[in-house]
């Protein structure tokens, strides 16, 4: 056996032993934490402890068409687009007090927990969508010909999660926080389903926010408050029972957006909404839910007929 073969065989055998130890002999402690948990207290890779957080809201943003923005002779332009776009989105997450932020390629995610986590996450998501439109307008003015369609896609989901740092033991620089569970995964799938300048939130998040008049209904501009701000969508990348979601296409209103954002962040939730408008949104959601349910039942029947054949 050559030295290279001996090295590989030894490495794989060592890894197998470590996996066996962790799966069968290692003691794992899971500690419940509340909203005051700090990322500085995430256990290191050498620790046997995982932290459980019961209600984490994940906001994932992804830059559409980033792989087509250009390389080669356009590498400097590409670098500027990445830097200005991604850093802008990350700054927004930071300004809305995301408890944890991670950059991943052409986007990233922010995690929110604690006081008004849903409201902070929602305001961050809508602000990224608003920034996306302004960002692309500037890009198109600078490169009027040949710029691929781009812009941020945003997804939001909330659920419980486990976290600890994983990586090379005793080498902190080679360890990263791993968030095991649905928040980031589901939010990422929502972002993947979205088109540019869209925010998709799962039903679980919508159920928490739909009672807030500053979120559920449009502002008083134009035709006044309406129930058409959000529309239903199915996120096919998610498990069948979790696919129901809603999508937002518009940015903050230039006139009302700042005051609406401030109100949401301050915990305000009620506006003077005509009862006919409130009834419209409830009726719309009920009709859409029934329609989606019928579609799922029909798809299930079709699948069963295919199996019986």
C-alpha positions in Angstrom: 0.0 0.0 0.0 1.4 3.4 -1.0 1.7 6.3 1.4 -1.3 8.1 -0.3 -3.4 5.0 0.1 -2.4 4.5 3.7 -3.3 8.2 4.4 -6.7 7.9 2.9 -7.5 4.6 4.5 -6.4 5.9 7.9 -8.4 9.1 7.5 -11.6 7.3 6.6 -11.2 4.8 9.4 -10.7 7.6 11.9 -13.8 9.4 10.6 -15.8 6.2 10.9 -14.7 5.8 14.5 -15.7 9.4 15.3 -19.1 9.0 13.8 -19.7 5.8 15.7 -18.7 7.5 18.9 -21.0 10.4 18.4 -23.9 8.3 17.3 -23.7 5.6 20.0 -21.6 6.8 22.9 -21.5 10.6 23.0 -23.6 12.4 25.6 -25.7 15.2 24.1 -27.3 17.9 26.2 -30.1 20.1 24.9 -30.6 23.3 26.9 -33.8 25.4 26.4 -33.2 29.1 26.1 -35.5 32.1 25.9 -35.5 35.3 24.0 -32.6 36.8 25.9 -30.1 34.2 24.5 -26.9 35.7 23.0 -24.9 34.4 20.1 -21.8 34.8 22.2 -23.1 31.8 24.3 -23.4 29.4 21.4 -21.5 26.2 22.5 -18.2 25.4 20.7 -17.6 22.3 18.7 -15.9 20.6 21.6 -19.0 21.0 23.8 -21.7 18.3 24.1 -24.4 20.9 24.5 -26.9 22.2 22.0 -29.1 25.2 22.6 -32.8 25.0 21.7 -34.7 28.2 20.8 -38.4 27.7 20.4 -39.3 30.6 18.2 -36.7 31.9 15.7 -37.8 33.9 12.7 -35.5 33.5 9.6 -35.2 36.1 6.8 -33.3 34.8 3.8 -32.4 37.0 0.9 -31.0 35.8 -2.4 -29.9 37.9 -5.4 -31.6 36.6 -8.6 -29.4 35.8 -11.6 -26.2 36.5 -9.8 -24.3 33.8 -11.7 -25.1 35.6 -14.9 -23.9 39.1 -13.8 -20.6 38.6 -15.6 -17.1 37.4 -15.0 -13.9 37.7 -17.0 -13.5 41.2 -18.4 -16.5 42.3 -16.3 -15.1 41.0 -13.1 -14.7 44.4 -11.5 -18.3 45.4 -12.3 -19.5 42.0 -10.9 -17.5 42.6 -7.7 -19.0 46.1 -7.2 -22.6 44.7 -7.8 -22.0 41.9 -5.2 -20.4 44.3 -2.7 -23.1 47.0 -2.9 -26.0 44.6 -3.1 -25.1 42.0 -0.4 -23.7 44.6 2.0 -26.8 46.7 1.6 -29.0 43.7 2.5 -26.8 42.7 5.4 -26.9 46.3 6.8 -30.7 46.2 6.7 -30.7 43.0 8.8 -28.4 44.6 11.2 -30.4 47.8 11.5 -33.5 45.8 12.4 -31.5 44.1 15.2 -31.1 40.6 13.8 -29.7 38.4 16.5 -27.6 36.5 14.1 -26.5 37.3 10.5 -24.7 35.0 8.0 -23.6 35.9 4.5 -23.8 33.1 1.9 -22.5 33.9 -1.6 -25.0 36.3 -3.3 -27.2 36.7 -0.2 -27.5 35.6 3.4 -29.9 35.3 6.3 -30.8 37.0 9.5 -32.3 35.3 12.6 -34.6 37.1 15.0 -35.8 36.1 18.4 -36.9 37.8 21.5 -39.0 41.0 21.7 -41.0 41.7 18.6 -39.0 39.1 16.6 -41.8 38.7 13.9 -42.2 42.5 13.5 -38.4 43.1 13.2 -38.1 40.3 10.7 -41.0 41.5 8.6 -39.8 45.1 8.5 -36.3 43.9 7.5 -37.8 41.7 4.8 -39.9 44.5 3.3 -37.0 46.9 3.5 -34.8 44.5 1.6 -37.5 44.3 -1.0 -37.7 48.1 -1.2 -33.9 48.4 -1.4 -33.9 45.8 -4.2 -36.0 48.0 -6.5 -33.8 51.0 -5.9 -30.6 48.9 -6.2 -31.7 47.5 -9.6 -32.8 50.9 -10.9 -29.3 52.2 -10.2 -27.7 49.1 -11.9 -29.9 49.5 -15.0 -28.9 53.2 -15.3 -25.2 52.3 -15.1 -25.4 49.3 -17.4 -28.4 50.0 -19.7 -27.5 47.2 -22.1 -26.9 43.5 -21.3 -27.6 43.5 -17.5 -29.3 40.2 -16.6 -32.6 40.4 -14.7 -31.6 40.7 -11.0 -32.9 41.8 -7.7 -33.4 40.3 -4.2 -35.8 37.5 -3.5 -36.9 37.2 0.2 -38.3 34.4 2.2 -39.4 34.3 5.9 -40.3 31.4 8.2 -40.4 30.8 11.9 -40.0 27.7 14.0 -37.9 26.1 16.7 -34.2 25.4 16.1 -31.1 23.8 17.7 -27.8 25.6 17.5 -24.1 25.0 18.3 -20.8 25.6 16.6 -19.5 22.7 14.4 -16.1 22.4 12.8 -12.5 21.6 13.7 -12.3 21.0 17.5 -10.2 23.5 19.5 -9.8 25.7 16.4 -12.5 28.5 16.8 -11.6 30.0 13.4 -12.7 26.8 11.7 -16.0 26.5 13.5 -19.4 27.9 12.3 -22.8 28.1 14.0 -25.1 25.5 12.6 -28.9 26.1 13.0 -30.6 22.7 12.8 -34.3 22.8 12.0 -36.8 24.5 9.7 -36.4 28.2 10.0 -33.5 28.8 7.6 -34.3 25.8 5.4 -38.0 26.8 4.9 -37.2 30.5 4.5 -34.5 29.6 1.9 -37.1 27.6 -0.1 -39.5 30.5 0.0 -36.8 32.8 -1.3 -36.0 30.3 -4.1 -39.7 30.3 -5.1 -40.0 34.1 -5.1 -39.2 36.2 -8.1 -37.1 39.3 -7.7 -38.6 42.1 -5.7 -40.9 39.6 -3.9 -41.3 38.6 -0.2 -42.8 35.2 0.5 -43.8 34.3 4.1 -45.1 31.0 5.3 -48.5 30.5 6.7 -47.0 30.1 10.2 -45.6 33.6 9.9 -48.7 35.1 8.3 -50.8 33.7 11.2 -48.7 35.8 13.6 -48.8 39.0 11.5 -52.2 39.1 9.7 -53.8 40.7 12.7 -51.6 43.8 12.3 -53.4 46.4 10.2 -50.1 48.0 9.3 -49.0 44.7 7.7 -52.2 43.1 6.4 -53.6 46.2 4.6 -52.3 48.7 2.2 -51.8 52.4 3.2 -54.3 55.2 2.7 -52.7 56.4 -0.6 -54.6 56.0 -3.8 -57.8 54.1 -3.3 -57.3 54.0 0.4 -56.6 50.8 2.5 -57.2 47.6 0.5 -57.0 43.9 1.2 -55.0 43.2 -1.9 -51.5 43.8 -0.5 -50.8 40.1 0.0 -51.8 37.2 -2.3 -51.7 33.5 -1.7 -49.0 31.3 -3.1 -47.9 27.7 -2.8 -44.2 26.9 -2.2 -43.9 23.6 -4.0 -40.4 23.1 -2.6 -41.8 22.6 0.9 -43.6 19.5 2.2 -47.2 19.3 1.1 -48.7 20.3 4.4 -46.4 23.3 4.8 -46.8 24.8 1.3 -49.4 27.5 2.0 -47.8 31.0 2.0 -48.5 34.6 1.0 -46.5 36.9 -1.2 -45.8 40.6 -1.2 -44.9 42.3 -4.5 -44.7 46.0 -3.5 -42.1 48.0 -1.5 -42.8 50.4 1.3 -44.9 53.3 0.2 -42.6 56.3 -0.3 -45.0 58.5 1.6 -46.4 56.2 4.3 -43.6 53.6 4.6 -41.5 55.3 7.2 -44.4 55.9 9.6 -45.8 52.4 9.0 -42.4 50.8 9.7 -42.0 52.9 12.9 -45.5 51.9 14.0 -44.8 48.2 13.5 -41.5 48.4 15.3 -43.2 50.3 18.2 -45.8 47.5 18.6 -48.7 49.3 17.1 -51.2 47.1 15.2 -54.6 48.9 14.8 -55.7 51.3 12.1 -59.1 52.7 11.0 -59.9 50.0 8.4 -63.4 49.9 6.9 -65.3 46.8 7.9 -65.9 46.0 4.2 -62.2 45.9 3.6 -61.6 43.6 6.7 -64.3 41.3 5.4 -62.8 41.2 2.0 -59.4 39.9 3.2 -61.1 37.2 5.3 -63.3 36.2 2.4 -60.4 36.1 0.0 -58.3 34.0 2.3 -61.1 31.5 2.9 -61.9 31.1 -0.8 -58.2 30.7 -1.6 -57.7 28.2 1.2 -60.7 26.1 0.0 -59.4 26.3 -3.6 -56.0 25.2 -2.5 -57.5 22.3 -0.5 -59.5 21.1 -3.5 -56.4 21.2 -5.7 -54.4 19.2 -3.2 -57.2 16.6 -2.9 -57.5 16.3 -6.6 -53.7 15.9 -7.0 -53.8 13.2 -4.3 -56.7 11.3 -6.1 -54.8 11.5 -9.4 -51.7 10.1 -7.7 -53.7 7.2 -6.2 -55.2 6.4 -9.6 -51.8 6.3 -11.1 -50.6 3.8 -8.4 -53.6 1.5 -8.8 -52.9 1.2 -12.5 
